[in-house]
Amino acid sequence: MNSLFFTTSPVQALLSVLPTSLPTGQVGTAYYATLMATDGTPLYTWSIPSGTLPPGLTLAPATGVISGIPTTQGTFSFVIKVTDSTAASSQQSIFITVTPRPLIFLTTSLPQPKENTSYFATLSASGGTPPYTWYVIDGTLPSGLTLEATTGTISGTPARGTVGTSSFIVTVTDSSSPPISIQREFTITVEKGSYEPIITIGSGLKAGQTKVFVGGQQVAMLHGGESMKLSFDLGTSQTISVEPVVQHLSEEGVRFKTEVDKITVNEFSLDADFSYYTEYYVELKTEPSKIGQITGSSWYKEGYTLRSTAPDTIEVEDKPSTQYLFTYWKLPTGERVSDRNLNLIVNAPGICAATYDTYYRLTWTSPYGEQNGSAWYKAGSQAQWNLTTTQVSMSGILGIFGGKLNAVNTSGTIVMDAPKNITINWEPDYTMPLILMPLALLLIILVIYGLYILFRDPRAGPALVPPPFHPMPSGLFQAMPPPIQPTWLQAFQPMCPTSHVPIPPSQPPIVMIVGEKPTQTTQTTKEQVMEKFGELFDKYEQEIKASIQTPRLPKIKIVDEDKRLPPHQSTHPVLVEAKTILEEKNAICSGTSKKLLRVVATNWRQAETRGAARSPAGEKAAEGNLPSIVWTRDIYLEWEILTCQTPRWHNELHERSTKTVYSLLNEITEEKTYEPGQEVKPPELHYTNAMPRVEIAANDVVPPDKLPPDTVS
């Protein structure tokens, strides 16, 4: 029998995906959803064959979990496929809607502004759909501030007078459709305004620090290159000052000086910069220091050219026989400069010493004549002298009879360690007068005796008739009649028959003429002659005694100038005493010479104006740009030029003329800064103000190299 069997299998359900819809997501908020499969054989595998998940979300293939943080709003559709372990699969179209975050204000309060001070603040929000739009729907912002609609920025400068509180409501709207808007109330309180100037000390202050003052009160200490900020109320001005001079901490003679030590700041001028420069103290003096002083010792700016001229010769009042002759300048570096005109670029402190050699005057004199001469010798040198004329004649009758004066100290050597005075000593030589005068006296006696013989008594014999006048010694003249022969001559008359001399009956009176008054005498001729002879002898005897006791010797001159007192070879050349020569009466000279009269200065003059032009009275100059004027004046040497027009060795009188000229010694500059409204005046406290002031014509100025080389003391 044939049988038909039918077998049946159970009906399998189809694999499906659950749920068919997923929850809504929100931008920026964590999202989590799990997919499930039914009527399948686990394990399952999940995938998305088409479409995309919202940005920020991912699907886990093994678990079917969709998670993440959505970043973009919108509705996103995709297909989910699930496959079980038997390879059965199923697909399901699903979508996820992502909504934007809720719109909220992130800014809860605003910073407080100050009047007349720049202000900036930004409102911020989150959620919704950017970009946002901002605007004030109620109230007002403080005057001077505005709200930018696209950025939510409140900016500007609160105007003066806006001090106080302002309230206003701000609305922000996103870009979603329809748009979402939210509101918030804000309050701004405008405070009293202030400004903050910056105080800066220049790097020229290389050492130490300066004090900073505000209105005279110290507020800080700053080194060079440092700065600080201060705060002041609006509408006020403050004067910031620093120390004008700061001494170097360790180096003597070095300091730092500010160009401007006071600056006024306000809300329109906020910077106060103080610049310093270096100054060095340079001392000008003579060496040796006791002989005088050289002006010009002061503080000088680094790089300044210091000019000074040392006198060629210095004479000290209480030492008339001592002179000091310029040798060289000794600079702070130890360098020596032989030029009297010093030009030093100041770059270090120190002493500039004008060094002088000492010279002493050697004077030689004679007790019987005027001072013969003098010469100058360097201290420590040897002076030698040697007289070529060592003997001179005496004056008066002793000189007639060969009386001489012999020099005792005819030569010698002396060390010039001080002014010296050499007296030429002389001693009398009476050898020839003692020989010749007795012979002359004997001759006179014989002459008188002969005259007596000729004019003897007439009773003794004839006699020759003498002339009417007969010269007698001592300038006396006698008018005599024929002499009377003496008795002893009459005794020889018988032995001389050829002698026929008439004998007058009586002896007439003799008239003696002495001077202009005649006198009569009854003396005999012999008595008269013997009396006159006695007077003459007494006169000669007195003159000889007087000459021996107090000889009156003639004035003498030792030797010519080219032969007297030659200096030692190692000494300095003899200085010519030009002044003495020029002052001698009827002196004869030729050429020109100069004489230094004094140091003079011109008036101050404006050389340069720096900074802003001066504002009219009552107006303030912009701070930090105060005007300054560079003042200058010239320092001159005043010379007297002496000109002699007669050549030497001419006998006529010379003609001298003088002229005053000036040579430039130095130019002084001084910069002075003026406050607003201050009168423009030249520097008042300056070492050159004590100098005589002159106005010098251009044709009176002579270059130093055009002056005569010879200088009169």
C-alpha positions in Angstrom: 0.0 0.0 0.0 1.5 3.2 -0.9 1.6 5.8 1.9 2.0 9.6 1.6 3.6 11.4 4.4 3.7 15.2 4.8 6.2 16.9 7.1 5.8 20.3 8.4 8.4 22.8 9.9 7.7 25.6 12.3 7.1 29.1 10.8 10.0 31.5 11.6 9.2 35.2 12.4 11.1 37.9 10.4 14.1 39.7 12.0 13.2 43.3 12.8 14.8 46.5 14.4 13.4 48.3 17.4 12.6 51.1 18.1 11.5 52.6 14.9 12.2 56.1 16.1 15.0 57.6 18.3 14.9 60.4 20.9 15.6 64.0 20.0 19.2 65.3 20.7 20.5 68.7 21.7 23.6 70.5 20.5 26.3 70.3 23.0 24.4 67.9 25.3 25.5 64.2 25.6 23.3 61.8 23.6 22.7 58.1 24.3 20.3 55.6 22.5 20.3 51.7 22.2 19.0 49.8 19.1 17.4 46.3 19.6 16.6 43.4 17.3 13.8 40.8 17.5 13.1 37.4 16.0 16.7 36.8 15.3 19.4 34.6 16.6 21.9 36.5 18.7 24.6 37.7 18.4 23.8 40.8 16.3 25.9 43.1 14.2 24.8 46.7 13.6 25.7 49.0 10.6 24.4 52.0 8.7 24.4 51.1 5.0 23.0 54.6 4.0 22.5 58.0 5.5 24.5 59.6 8.3 24.2 60.1 12.0 24.1 63.6 13.3 27.7 65.1 13.6 29.2 64.2 16.9 27.3 60.8 17.3 28.6 57.3 16.6 27.1 53.7 16.3 28.7 50.8 18.2 28.5 47.8 15.8 28.4 45.1 18.5 25.9 46.7 20.9 23.8 49.0 18.7 24.4 52.0 21.0 24.3 55.5 19.4 26.2 58.0 21.6 28.2 61.2 21.6 27.6 65.0 21.8 25.7 66.5 18.8 27.4 69.5 17.4 24.9 70.5 14.7 21.2 71.0 15.0 18.8 69.5 12.4 17.0 66.2 11.5 19.3 63.5 10.2 17.9 60.3 8.5 19.8 57.0 8.0 19.2 53.2 7.6 20.1 50.8 10.3 20.9 47.2 9.4 21.1 44.3 11.8 22.5 40.9 11.1 22.1 37.9 13.4 24.4 34.9 13.9 22.6 32.9 11.2 23.3 35.7 8.7 19.8 36.8 8.7 19.5 40.5 8.4 16.9 43.3 8.5 17.0 47.1 7.8 15.0 49.9 9.2 15.0 53.7 8.3 15.4 55.9 11.3 15.9 59.6 11.9 17.3 61.7 14.8 16.4 65.3 15.4 19.0 67.5 17.1 17.7 70.7 18.5 19.9 73.7 19.4 21.0 74.5 23.0 18.8 76.9 24.9 19.8 80.5 24.5 21.3 81.9 27.7 23.4 85.0 28.8 26.9 84.1 29.8 27.6 87.7 30.9 26.1 88.5 34.2 27.8 91.9 35.1 29.9 94.5 33.4 33.2 96.2 34.6 32.8 99.8 36.0 34.2 102.5 33.7 35.8 105.8 34.6 35.0 109.1 33.1 37.2 110.3 30.3 38.9 106.9 30.3 38.7 104.5 27.5 36.3 101.6 28.2 35.8 98.2 26.5 33.5 95.2 27.6 31.9 92.4 25.6 28.5 90.7 26.2 28.4 86.9 25.5 25.6 84.3 25.2 25.4 80.6 24.5 22.8 78.3 23.0 20.5 79.0 20.2 21.8 79.4 16.7 24.7 81.8 16.2 25.3 84.5 15.1 23.5 86.6 17.6 22.1 90.1 17.4 22.4 92.5 20.4 20.5 95.7 21.2 19.3 97.8 24.1 15.5 97.7 24.4 15.2 99.8 27.6 17.3 102.4 29.4 20.4 104.0 28.1 24.1 103.5 28.2 26.3 106.3 29.8 27.1 109.1 27.5 30.1 108.2 25.4 29.5 104.4 25.3 27.8 102.4 22.5 26.7 98.7 22.0 27.9 97.0 18.8 24.9 94.9 17.5 26.9 92.2 15.8 29.5 91.6 18.4 27.8 92.6 21.7 30.8 94.9 22.5 30.2 98.0 24.7 33.1 100.5 24.1 33.9 104.2 24.1 35.0 106.9 26.6 32.5 108.0 29.2 32.2 111.8 28.9 33.0 114.1 31.7 30.1 114.6 34.1 28.8 111.1 33.6 29.9 109.9 37.0 27.0 107.9 38.4 24.9 104.7 37.7 23.1 103.8 34.5 20.7 100.8 34.1 19.6 99.3 30.7 18.1 96.0 29.3 19.9 94.1 26.6 18.2 91.6 24.2 20.1 88.9 22.3 18.5 87.1 19.4 19.9 84.0 17.6 19.6 83.0 14.0 17.3 80.1 14.3 13.9 80.0 12.6 11.9 81.1 14.3 14.6 83.1 16.2 15.0 82.7 19.9 15.5 85.8 22.1 16.4 86.4 25.7 16.8 89.5 27.9 19.0 90.6 30.8 19.2 93.9 32.8 22.7 95.4 33.3 23.9 98.2 35.5 27.1 100.4 34.9 28.5 102.8 37.5 30.8 105.5 36.0 33.6 106.3 38.5 35.6 109.4 38.9 38.2 109.4 36.1 42.0 109.3 36.4 45.1 109.2 34.2 48.3 107.3 34.6 51.5 109.0 33.5 54.7 107.0 33.0 57.9 108.3 34.7 61.1 107.2 33.0 64.7 107.9 34.1 67.2 107.9 31.2 70.1 105.5 30.9 72.5 108.5 31.2 72.3 108.1 34.9 75.0 105.4 34.9 75.5 105.1 38.7 73.4 105.8 41.7 69.7 106.6 41.7 67.6 109.7 41.8 64.6 110.6 44.0 61.3 111.1 42.3 59.0 113.8 43.7 55.3 114.6 43.1 54.4 118.1 44.3 57.5 118.2 46.4 56.8 114.8 48.1 59.1 111.9 47.4 57.3 109.0 46.0 60.1 106.7 44.6 63.8 106.1 44.0 64.7 105.0 40.4 68.0 103.9 38.8 68.9 104.9 35.2 66.7 103.1 32.7 63.9 102.4 35.2 60.3 103.6 34.9 57.1 103.7 37.0 53.4 104.5 36.6 51.4 106.9 38.7 47.7 107.6 38.9 46.1 111.1 39.2 42.5 112.4 39.1 41.2 113.8 35.8 41.2 117.5 35.5 44.4 117.9 37.6 48.0 118.6 36.7 50.9 117.3 38.6 54.6 118.4 38.7 57.0 115.5 38.6 60.6 116.4 39.6 63.8 114.5 40.1 67.2 115.4 41.7 69.0 117.7 39.2 72.4 116.4 40.2 73.3 112.9 41.3 76.9 112.3 42.6 78.7 109.1 41.5 78.7 106.6 44.3 82.4 105.8 44.2 84.2 108.2 41.8 85.1 111.6 43.1 84.8 114.4 40.5 82.0 112.6 38.6 78.4 113.4 38.7 75.2 113.2 36.6 73.1 116.1 35.7 69.6 116.2 34.2 68.7 118.2 31.2 65.3 119.1 32.8 64.5 118.3 36.4 60.8 119.2 36.4 58.0 118.1 34.1 54.3 118.8 34.4 51.9 115.9 33.5 48.2 115.9 32.8 45.6 113.8 31.0 46.8 115.1 27.7 50.6 114.7 28.4 51.3 111.4 30.1 55.0 110.9 29.6 57.7 112.3 31.9 61.2 111.3 30.6 64.2 112.6 32.5 67.6 112.5 30.6 70.9 112.6 32.5 74.4 113.3 31.2 77.8 112.9 32.8 79.8 115.9 34.1 83.4 115.9 35.3 85.1 118.4 37.6 88.3 119.8 36.1 90.5 122.0 38.3 92.8 124.6 36.7 95.7 125.7 38.9 99.3 126.8 38.8 102.3 124.8 39.9 103.6 126.0 42.3 100.2 126.9 43.6 101.3 129.9 45.7 102.1 132.1 42.7 98.5 132.7 41.6 95.3 131.2 40.3 93.9 130.4 36.9 90.1 130.8 36.5 88.0 128.1 34.9 87.8 125.4 37.6 84.3 123.9 37.2 82.1 121.0 36.2 82.1 120.3 32.5 79.9 118.2 30.3 81.4 115.1 28.9 82.8 115.9 25.4 83.0 119.7 26.1 86.1 121.4 24.8 87.8 123.3 27.7 89.9 126.3 26.5 92.2 128.3 28.8 95.3 130.4 28.3 98.1 130.4 31.0 100.0 133.7 31.5 103.5 133.5 30.0 105.1 135.2 33.0 103.8 135.6 36.5 105.1 138.2 38.9 104.2 138.2 42.6 103.7 141.6 44.2 105.5 140.8 47.5 108.4 139.2 45.5 109.6 141.8 43.1 112.8 140.0 42.3 111.2 136.7 41.5 109.4 135.6 38.3 107.7 132.5 37.1 108.0 131.5 33.5 105.4 129.1 31.9 106.8 125.7 30.9 103.9 123.3 30.1 100.4 122.2 31.0 100.2 118.9 32.9 96.9 117.2 32.0 94.9 114.7 34.2 96.3 111.9 32.0 99.9 112.9 32.9 100.5 114.2 29.4 102.4 117.4 29.0 101.5 120.2 26.6 103.9 123.0 26.0 101.4 125.4 24.3 100.0 128.0 26.7 96.7 127.8 25.0 94.9 124.8 26.5 92.3 122.9 24.4 91.1 119.9 26.4 88.2 117.6 25.4 86.7 116.7 28.8 86.2 113.0 29.3 87.5 112.4 32.9 87.9 114.4 36.1 91.3 115.7 37.2 93.7 118.6 37.5 95.2 120.7 34.7 98.3 122.3 36.2 100.1 125.2 34.4 103.6 124.4 35.5 106.1 127.3 35.9 109.9 127.5 36.3 111.2 129.9 39.0 113.6 132.7 38.0 115.5 135.0 40.3 116.8 138.4 39.5 120.6 139.0 39.9 121.2 142.7 40.4 124.7 144.3 40.5 125.2 147.8 41.9 128.1 150.1 42.8 128.2 152.4 45.8 129.8 155.2 43.6 127.3 155.0 40.8 123.8 154.2 39.8 122.5 150.6 39.6 124.2 149.2 36.6 121.9 146.4 35.5 120.2 143.1 36.3 119.4 139.8 34.7 117.1 136.7 35.3 118.4 133.2 36.1 116.6 129.9 36.5 116.4 128.7 40.1 119.3 126.4 40.9 121.5 127.6 38.1 124.9 129.3 38.5 125.5 133.0 37.6 129.0 134.1 36.8 130.4 137.6 36.4 133.7 139.0 35.3 134.4 142.7 35.1 136.6 143.9 32.1 137.1 147.4 33.6 138.6 146.9 37.0 140.1 150.4 37.6 138.7 153.9 37.2 140.0 157.3 38.0 139.2 159.2 41.1 137.3 162.5 40.8 138.8 166.0 41.7 142.4 166.8 42.2 143.3 163.3 43.3 142.2 162.0 39.9 144.4 164.7 38.2 147.4 163.4 40.2 146.7 159.7 39.1 144.4 158.6 42.0 142.6 155.3 41.1 139.7 153.2 42.3 140.3 149.4 42.0 137.4 146.9 42.1 137.7 144.3 44.8 135.2 141.7 43.6 135.9 141.6 39.9 134.5 138.1 39.2 132.6 135.3 40.9 130.0 132.5 40.7 126.8 132.3 42.7 124.0 129.7 42.9 120.7 131.4 42.2 118.6 129.9 45.0 117.0 133.3 45.8 117.2 136.8 44.4 120.7 138.1 44.7 122.2 141.5 44.9 125.9 141.9 44.1 127.6 145.1 45.3 130.8 146.0 43.4 133.3 147.1 46.1 136.1 149.6 45.3 139.2 150.5 47.2 141.2 153.7 46.6 144.8 153.7 45.3 146.8 156.8 46.4 150.2 155.8 45.1 150.5 158.3 42.4 148.9 161.2 44.3 151.4 160.6 47.2 154.2 160.8 44.6 153.1 163.6 42.4 151.5 165.9 44.8 154.6 166.6 46.9 156.5 167.2 43.6 153.8 169.6 42.5 154.0 171.3 45.9 157.7 171.6 45.6 157.4 173.1 42.1 154.9 175.7 43.4 157.3 176.6 46.2 160.1 177.1 43.7 157.9 179.1 41.4 156.8 181.3 44.3 160.4 181.6 45.4 161.4 182.7 41.9 158.7 185.2 41.8 159.9 186.5 45.2 163.4 186.9 43.8 162.1 188.7 40.8 160.0 191.1 42.9 162.4 191.6 45.8 162.9 194.9 47.8 164.1 197.7 45.5 166.6 198.8 48.1 168.5 195.7 47.6 169.1 196.3 43.9 167.3 196.7 40.7 164.5 194.4 39.9 162.4 193.6 36.9 159.0 195.1 36.6 156.4 192.5 36.8 153.1 192.6 34.8 150.2 194.5 36.4 148.4 191.3 37.4 150.0 188.1 38.6 148.0 184.9 39.1 148.1 183.5 42.5 146.9 180.1 43.8 143.3 179.5 44.5 142.2 181.9 41.8 143.5 185.0 43.6 144.9 187.9 41.6 147.2 190.5 43.1 147.9 194.0 41.7 151.4 194.9 42.8 153.8 197.8 42.2 157.3 196.9 41.4 158.6 194.8 44.3 160.9 196.1 46.9 164.2 194.4 47.0 164.9 192.7 50.3 167.8 193.6 52.5 169.7 190.3 51.8 169.6 191.2 48.1 171.0 194.6 48.7 174.0 193.1 50.4 174.9 191.4 47.2 174.5 194.5 45.1 178.2 195.8 45.5 179.2 192.4 44.1 177.0 192.9 41.1 178.1 196.1 39.4 176.0 195.4 36.4 172.9 195.6 38.4 171.3 199.0 38.3 168.0 198.9 40.1 166.6 202.2 41.1 165.5 202.3 44.7 162.4 204.2 45.4 162.4 206.6 48.2 159.7 204.7 50.1 157.5 201.6 49.9 154.0 202.4 48.7 151.1 200.6 50.1 150.1 197.3 48.3 146.5 196.9 47.0 145.3 193.3 47.2 142.3 192.4 45.0 140.4 189.5 46.4 137.3 188.8 44.5 135.9 192.2 43.6 136.7 194.2 46.7 140.2 195.8 46.9 141.9 196.1 50.2 144.9 197.9 51.4 147.6 196.3 53.6 150.9 197.5 55.0 152.4 194.0 54.9 155.6 193.5 53.0 155.7 191.5 49.8 157.5 188.7 51.6 154.9 188.5 54.3 152.1 188.6 51.7 153.7 185.8 49.6 154.3 183.6 52.7 150.7 184.2 53.9 149.3 183.1 50.5 151.6 180.2 50.3 150.4 179.1 53.7 146.7 179.4 52.7 147.4 177.4 49.5 149.2 174.7 51.4 146.4 174.5 54.0 143.9 174.2 51.2 145.7 171.3 49.5 146.2 169.6 52.9 142.5 169.8 53.7 141.5 168.5 50.3 143.9 165.5 50.6 142.6 164.6 54.0 139.0 165.0 52.9 139.7 162.8 49.9 141.2 160.1 52.0 138.5 160.1 54.6 135.4 160.4 52.3 136.5 160.1 48.7 134.0 161.4 46.2 134.4 159.0 43.4 132.9 159.3 39.9 129.9 157.4 38.8 131.0 154.2 37.0 129.7 151.8 34.5 131.0 148.3 34.8 131.0 146.7 31.3 128.9 146.7 28.2 125.7 144.7 28.4 127.1 142.1 25.9 130.0 141.4 28.2 128.6 141.7 31.7 127.4 138.8 33.9 127.2 136.1 31.2 124.8 133.3 32.3 125.9 129.7 32.8 125.4 127.6 29.8 122.8 125.5 31.6 120.6 128.5 32.5 117.6 129.9 30.8 118.2 132.8 28.4 118.2 136.2 30.2 114.9 137.9 30.1 114.9 141.3 28.6 113.4 144.0 30.8 111.5 145.6 28.0 109.4 147.7 30.2 112.4 149.4 31.8 114.0 150.1 28.4 110.8 151.6 27.1 110.4 153.9 30.0 113.9 155.3 29.9 113.9 159.0 29.0 114.9 159.6 25.3 115.2 155.8 24.7 115.8 154.8 21.1 114.1 151.7 19.8 112.6 150.0 16.8 109.8 147.5 16.3 106.6 146.5 18.1 105.8 144.7 21.4 102.6 143.8 23.3 101.5 144.2 26.9 98.7 142.2 28.4 96.2 144.6 30.1 93.3 142.4 31.3 90.9 139.6 30.4 87.4 140.9 29.3 84.1 139.4 28.2 81.4 140.4 25.8 77.7 140.5 26.7 75.6 137.3 26.5 73.9 136.8 23.1 71.4 134.2 21.9 73.1 131.6 19.7 70.3 129.0 19.3 66.7 128.3 20.4 65.7 124.7 21.0 62.4 123.0 21.7 58.9 124.5 21.1 58.5 128.2 20.4 57.6 130.2 23.5 53.9 130.5 24.1 52.3 133.9 24.7 52.0 135.0 28.3 49.3 133.1 30.1 49.4 130.0 27.8 51.1 126.8 28.8 53.6 125.1 26.5 53.1 121.4 25.8 54.7 119.5 28.6 58.0 117.8 27.7 58.6 120.4 24.9 59.6 123.5 27.0 61.8 125.9 25.0 65.5 126.4 25.8 68.0 129.0 24.6 71.7 128.5 24.1 73.5 131.7 25.3 77.1 132.4 24.3 79.7 135.0 25.1 83.3 135.5 24.0 86.3 135.9 26.3 89.1 138.1 25.0 92.6 139.1 26.1 93.0 142.9 25.9 96.5 143.9 24.6 98.3 147.2 24.3 100.5 147.2 21.2 103.5 149.5 21.5 105.2 150.7 18.3 108.6 152.4 18.1 109.4 154.1 14.7 113.0 155.3 15.2 115.8 152.7 14.4 118.4 152.0 17.1 121.6 153.9 17.2 120.0 157.1 15.8 120.4 160.1 17.9 117.0 161.7 17.4 114.1 161.0 19.8 112.0 158.0 18.9 108.2 158.2 18.3 106.1 155.7 20.1 102.4 154.9 19.6 100.0 152.6 21.4 96.9 150.7 20.2 94.5 148.5 22.1 93.5 145.2 20.4 91.9 142.0 21.4 92.6 138.3 20.8 89.9 135.6 21.3 90.6 133.4 24.3 87.5 131.2 24.6 83.9 131.0 23.8 81.5 130.2 26.6 78.1 128.6 26.0 75.3 128.0 28.5 71.8 126.5 27.8 68.9 127.7 29.9 65.3 126.4 29.9 62.3 128.7 30.4 59.0 127.9 32.0 55.8 129.2 30.3 55.5 133.0 30.8 59.1 133.3 32.2 61.1 136.3 31.1 64.0 135.5 28.7 67.1 136.5 30.6 70.8 135.4 30.1 72.5 133.3 32.7 73.0 135.3 35.9 75.1 133.0 38.1 78.2 132.4 36.0 81.9 132.7 36.7 82.4 135.0 33.7 80.0 137.7 34.9 82.8 139.1 37.1 84.9 139.9 34.1 84.9 143.5 32.6 82.4 143.7 29.8 83.3 145.4 26.5 81.8 145.8 23.1 84.6 145.0 20.6 84.6 146.1 17.0 85.5 143.5 14.4 88.6 145.5 13.2 89.9 145.5 16.8 90.1 141.6 16.9 93.5 140.2 16.0 94.3 136.5 15.7 96.8 135.3 18.4 99.4 134.4 15.7 99.3 138.0 14.4 100.3 139.6 17.7 103.9 140.8 18.2 106.2 138.1 19.6 107.7 140.3 22.3 105.7 140.8 25.5 106.2 143.7 27.9 105.7 142.8 31.6 
